Amino acid sequence: MVTLWESPEAIRDFAGPDLTAAVVEPEARAVLIDYDTTVTHHTVVATADG
């Protein structure tokens, strides 16, 4: 899964202080056979002409 965030602070507001811990809702955990417990972050640079 890929999500886009405005800033590391926005991620912390959603996920808490540990930016490497995956947030997997209990409902999703109940139906998934396996899921990642950690995440990686990458910087995306985008430009728009106009």
MARLUM-819596 format. One record per residue: residue number from 1; residue in one letter; x negated, y, z negated of N, C-alpha, C, CB in turn. Coordinates in steps of 0.001 Angstrom, whole numbers, always signed. Glycine has a CB too. Example, Ala and Ser with C-alpha at 12.3 -4.5 7.8 and 13.67 -1.06 7.14 Angstrom:
MARLUM-819596
kevo: 1	lumvo: a	n_east: -13190	n_north: -5690	n_up: -7800	ca_east: -12300	ca_north: -4500	ca_up: -7800	c_east: -13200	c_north: -3300	c_up: -7800	cb_east: -11308	cb_north: -4473	cb_up: -9046 .
kevo: 2	lumvo: s	n_east: -12850	n_north: -2250	n_up: -7080	ca_east: -13670	ca_north: -1060	ca_up: -7140	c_east: -12900	c_north: +30	c_up: -7870	cb_east: -14084	cb_north: -598	cb_up: -5725 .
end
This chain:
MARLUM-819596
kevo: 1	lumvo: m	n_east: -837	n_north: -1151	n_up: +0	ca_east: +0	ca_north: +0	ca_up: +0	c_east: -892	c_north: +1228	c_up: +0	cb_east: +958	cb_north: -10	cb_up: -1198 .
kevo: 2	lumvo: v	n_east: -472	n_north: +2237	n_up: +710	ca_east: -1182	ca_north: +3504	ca_up: +750	c_east: -224	c_north: +4600	c_up: +297	cb_east: -1743	cb_north: +3796	cb_up: +2180 .
kevo: 3	lumvo: t	n_east: -691	n_north: +5429	n_up: -619	ca_east: +82	ca_north: +6596	ca_up: -1029	c_east: -811	c_north: +7814	c_up: -879	cb_east: +611	cb_north: +6455	cb_up: -2501 .
kevo: 4	lumvo: l	n_east: -202	n_north: +8945	n_up: -625	ca_east: -952	ca_north: +10192	ca_up: -492	c_east: -562	c_north: +11126	c_up: -1632	cb_east: -688	cb_north: +10863	cb_up: +890 .
kevo: 5	lumvo: w	n_east: -1575	n_north: +11727	n_up: -2237	ca_east: -1371	ca_north: +12609	ca_up: -3392	c_east: -2041	c_north: +13934	c_up: -3131	cb_east: -1919	cb_north: +11974	cb_up: -4691 .
kevo: 6	lumvo: e	n_east: -1515	n_north: +14993	n_up: -3715	ca_east: -2066	ca_north: +16333	ca_up: -3554	c_east: -3393	c_north: +16520	c_up: -4290	cb_east: -1070	cb_north: +17354	cb_up: -4040 .
kevo: 7	lumvo: s	n_east: -3551	n_north: +15818	n_up: -5424	ca_east: -4747	ca_north: +16031	ca_up: -6249	c_east: -4896	c_north: +14893	c_up: -7244	cb_east: -4675	cb_north: +17390	cb_up: -6991 .
kevo: 8	lumvo: p	n_east: -6097	n_north: +14752	n_up: -7823	ca_east: -6269	ca_north: +13770	ca_up: -8903	c_east: -5342	c_north: +14057	c_up: -10090	cb_east: -7728	cb_north: +13759	cb_up: -9377 .
kevo: 9	lumvo: e	n_east: -5066	n_north: +15324	n_up: -10341	ca_east: -4165	ca_north: +15671	ca_up: -11437	c_east: -2763	c_north: +15136	c_up: -11184	cb_east: -4122	cb_north: +17186	cb_up: -11632 .
kevo: 10	lumvo: a	n_east: -2323	n_north: +15161	n_up: -9935	ca_east: -1003	ca_north: +14618	ca_up: -9590	c_east: -962	c_north: +13111	c_up: -9838	cb_east: -656	cb_north: +14925	cb_up: -8115 .
kevo: 11	lumvo: i	n_east: -2065	n_north: +12441	n_up: -9553	ca_east: -2136	ca_north: +10996	ca_up: -9810	c_east: -2068	c_north: +10740	c_up: -11308	cb_east: -3435	cb_north: +10386	cb_up: -9213 .
kevo: 12	lumvo: r	n_east: -2816	n_north: +11515	n_up: -12090	ca_east: -2796	ca_north: +11360	ca_up: -13556	c_east: -1394	c_north: +11595	c_up: -14119	cb_east: -3794	cb_north: +12335	cb_up: -14214 .
kevo: 13	lumvo: d	n_east: -693	n_north: +12576	n_up: -13577	ca_east: +675	ca_north: +12832	ca_up: -14041	c_east: +1564	c_north: +11609	c_up: -13829	cb_east: +1271	cb_north: +14048	cb_up: -13312 .
kevo: 14	lumvo: f	n_east: +1334	n_north: +10876	n_up: -12745	ca_east: +2125	ca_north: +9690	ca_up: -12439	c_east: +1615	c_north: +8457	c_up: -13176	cb_east: +2120	cb_north: +9435	cb_up: -10946 .
kevo: 15	lumvo: a	n_east: +304	n_north: +8224	n_up: -13109	ca_east: -259	ca_north: +6944	ca_up: -13541	c_east: -893	c_north: +6962	c_up: -14922	cb_east: -1272	cb_north: +6501	cb_up: -12560 .
kevo: 16	lumvo: g	n_east: -1180	n_north: +8132	n_up: -15442	ca_east: -1875	ca_north: +8200	ca_up: -16713	c_east: -3356	c_north: +8459	c_up: -16516	cb_east: -1668	cb_north: +6922	cb_up: -17495 .
kevo: 17	lumvo: p	n_east: -4126	n_north: +8442	n_up: -17596	ca_east: -5525	ca_north: +8860	ca_up: -17525	c_east: -6453	c_north: +7913	c_up: -16767	cb_east: -6042	cb_north: +9030	cb_up: -18893 .
kevo: 18	lumvo: d	n_east: -6123	n_north: +6636	n_up: -16684	ca_east: -6993	ca_north: +5675	ca_up: -15993	c_east: -6602	c_north: +5624	c_up: -14519	cb_east: -6894	cb_north: +4253	cb_up: -16643 .
kevo: 19	lumvo: l	n_east: -7364	n_north: +6315	n_up: -13684	ca_east: -7046	ca_north: +6390	ca_up: -12256	c_east: -7328	c_north: +5096	c_up: -11507	cb_east: -7823	cb_north: +7506	cb_up: -11623 .
kevo: 20	lumvo: t	n_east: -7955	n_north: +4124	n_up: -12171	ca_east: -8220	ca_north: +2852	ca_up: -11494	c_east: -7188	c_north: +1780	c_up: -11827	cb_east: -9597	cb_north: +2354	cb_up: -11859 .
kevo: 21	lumvo: a	n_east: -6290	n_north: +2044	n_up: -12758	ca_east: -5270	ca_north: +1060	ca_up: -13143	c_east: -4047	c_north: +1199	c_up: -12240	cb_east: -4865	cb_north: +1236	cb_up: -14634 .
kevo: 22	lumvo: a	n_east: -3662	n_north: +103	n_up: -11609	ca_east: -2487	ca_north: +113	ca_up: -10740	c_east: -1218	c_north: +236	c_up: -11568	cb_east: -2438	cb_north: -1156	cb_up: -9875 .
kevo: 23	lumvo: v	n_east: -262	n_north: +972	n_up: -11046	ca_east: +1056	ca_north: +1076	ca_up: -11670	c_east: +1986	c_north: +153	c_up: -10897	cb_east: +1591	cb_north: +2565	cb_up: -11677 .
kevo: 24	lumvo: v	n_east: +2406	n_north: -920	n_up: -11547	ca_east: +3329	ca_north: -1880	ca_up: -10932	c_east: +4530	c_north: -1983	c_up: -11862	cb_east: +2647	cb_north: -3299	cb_up: -10697 .
kevo: 25	lumvo: e	n_east: +5658	n_north: -1529	n_up: -11379	ca_east: +6870	ca_north: -1500	ca_up: -12196	c_east: +7290	c_north: -2914	c_up: -12615	cb_east: +8011	cb_north: -814	cb_up: -11427 .
kevo: 26	lumvo: p	n_east: +7905	n_north: -3063	n_up: -13790	ca_east: +8324	ca_north: -4383	ca_up: -14264	c_east: +9215	c_north: -5129	c_up: -13263	cb_east: +9057	cb_north: -4239	cb_up: -15577 .
kevo: 27	lumvo: e	n_east: +10080	n_north: -4417	n_up: -12562	ca_east: +10945	ca_north: -5058	ca_up: -11572	c_east: +10125	c_north: -5666	c_up: -10438	cb_east: +11953	cb_north: -4049	cb_up: -11010 .
kevo: 28	lumvo: a	n_east: +9075	n_north: -4961	n_up: -10030	ca_east: +8197	ca_north: -5476	ca_up: -8971	c_east: +7391	c_north: -6666	c_up: -9486	cb_east: +7246	cb_north: -4364	cb_up: -8459 .
kevo: 29	lumvo: r	n_east: +6869	n_north: -6573	n_up: -10702	ca_east: +6108	ca_north: -7687	ca_up: -11288	c_east: +6947	c_north: -8967	c_up: -11337	cb_east: +5628	cb_north: -7319	cb_up: -12704 .
kevo: 30	lumvo: a	n_east: +8248	n_north: -8800	n_up: -11576	ca_east: +9138	ca_north: -9952	ca_up: -11712	c_east: +9302	c_north: -10718	c_up: -10405	cb_east: +10493	cb_north: -9502	cb_up: -12208 .
kevo: 31	lumvo: v	n_east: +9143	n_north: -10059	n_up: -9272	ca_east: +9386	ca_north: -10736	ca_up: -7995	c_east: +8126	c_north: -10971	c_up: -7174	cb_east: +10355	cb_north: -9939	cb_up: -7184 .
kevo: 32	lumvo: l	n_east: +7002	n_north: -10409	n_up: -7583	ca_east: +5762	ca_north: -10591	ca_up: -6847	c_east: +5011	c_north: -11818	c_up: -7349	cb_east: +4883	cb_north: -9345	cb_up: -6964 .
kevo: 33	lumvo: i	n_east: +4456	n_north: -12560	n_up: -6438	ca_east: +3622	ca_north: -13707	ca_up: -6809	c_east: +2273	c_north: -13218	c_up: -7310	cb_east: +3437	cb_north: -14673	cb_up: -5609 .
kevo: 34	lumvo: d	n_east: +1751	n_north: -12193	n_up: -6664	ca_east: +434	ca_north: -11672	ca_up: -7005	c_east: +405	c_north: -10186	c_up: -6644	cb_east: -703	cb_north: -12463	cb_up: -6264 .
kevo: 35	lumvo: y	n_east: -404	n_north: -9418	n_up: -7340	ca_east: -569	ca_north: -8004	ca_up: -7031	c_east: -1895	c_north: -7539	c_up: -7617	cb_east: +621	cb_north: -7157	cb_up: -7586 .
kevo: 36	lumvo: d	n_east: -2415	n_north: -6464	n_up: -7055	ca_east: -3661	ca_north: -5893	ca_up: -7546	c_east: -3404	c_north: -5137	c_up: -8848	cb_east: -4291	cb_north: -4958	cb_up: -6486 .
kevo: 37	lumvo: t	n_east: -4346	n_north: -5250	n_up: -9766	ca_east: -4232	ca_north: -4528	ca_up: -11030	c_east: -5096	c_north: -3267	c_up: -11040	cb_east: -4624	cb_north: -5437	cb_up: -12190 .
kevo: 38	lumvo: t	n_east: -5930	n_north: -3119	n_up: -10024	ca_east: -6759	ca_north: -1926	ca_up: -9902	c_east: -6552	c_north: -1304	c_up: -8527	cb_east: -8254	cb_north: -2264	cb_up: -10133 .
kevo: 39	lumvo: v	n_east: -6919	n_north: -49	n_up: -8423	ca_east: -6781	ca_north: +680	ca_up: -7168	c_east: -8085	c_north: +1389	c_up: -6842	cb_east: -5618	cb_north: +1691	cb_up: -7243 .
kevo: 40	lumvo: t	n_east: -8230	n_north: +1773	n_up: -5587	ca_east: -9343	ca_north: +2620	ca_up: -5176	c_east: -8770	c_north: +3887	c_up: -4565	cb_east: -10284	cb_north: +1881	cb_up: -4167 .
kevo: 41	lumvo: h	n_east: -9533	n_north: +4937	n_up: -4642	ca_east: -9101	ca_north: +6227	ca_up: -4116	c_east: -10069	c_north: +6686	c_up: -3054	cb_east: -8989	cb_north: +7275	cb_up: -5235 .
kevo: 42	lumvo: h	n_east: -9537	n_north: +7319	n_up: -2036	ca_east: -10334	ca_north: +7861	ca_up: -941	c_east: -9844	c_north: +9268	c_up: -642	cb_east: -10249	cb_north: +6954	cb_up: +329 .
kevo: 43	lumvo: t	n_east: -10753	n_north: +10124	n_up: -230	ca_east: -10366	ca_north: +11471	ca_up: +158	c_east: -9972	c_north: +11474	c_up: +1632	cb_east: -11516	cb_north: +12478	cb_up: -111 .
kevo: 44	lumvo: v	n_east: -8819	n_north: +12032	n_up: +1908	ca_east: -8322	ca_north: +12140	ca_up: +3283	c_east: -8326	c_north: +13610	c_up: +3663	cb_east: -6883	cb_north: +11519	cb_up: +3431 .
kevo: 45	lumvo: v	n_east: -8968	n_north: +13914	n_up: +4781	ca_east: -9002	ca_north: +15287	ca_up: +5264	c_east: -8150	c_north: +15359	c_up: +6521	cb_east: -10468	cb_north: +15764	cb_up: +5542 .
kevo: 46	lumvo: a	n_east: -7192	n_north: +16244	n_up: +6509	ca_east: -6307	ca_north: +16395	ca_up: +7665	c_east: -6233	c_north: +17863	c_up: +8047	cb_east: -4890	cb_north: +15835	cb_up: +7365 .
kevo: 47	lumvo: t	n_east: -6137	n_north: +18098	n_up: +9339	ca_east: -5978	ca_north: +19461	ca_up: +9824	c_east: -4764	c_north: +19512	c_up: +10731	cb_east: -7249	cb_north: +19948	cb_up: +10567 .
kevo: 48	lumvo: a	n_east: -4168	n_north: +20680	n_up: +10825	ca_east: -3018	ca_north: +20865	ca_up: +11699	c_east: -3285	c_north: +22082	c_up: +12573	cb_east: -1695	cb_north: +21033	cb_up: +10878 .
kevo: 49	lumvo: d	n_east: -3121	n_north: +21918	n_up: +13852	ca_east: -3268	ca_north: +23051	ca_up: +14777	c_east: -1942	c_north: +23803	c_up: +14821	cb_east: -3692	cb_north: +22570	cb_up: +16220 .
kevo: 50	lumvo: g	n_east: -2045	n_north: +25108	n_up: +14827	ca_east: -799	ca_north: +25816	ca_up: +15018	c_east: -620	c_north: +26951	c_up: +14150	cb_east: +296	cb_north: +24954	cb_up: +14847 .
end
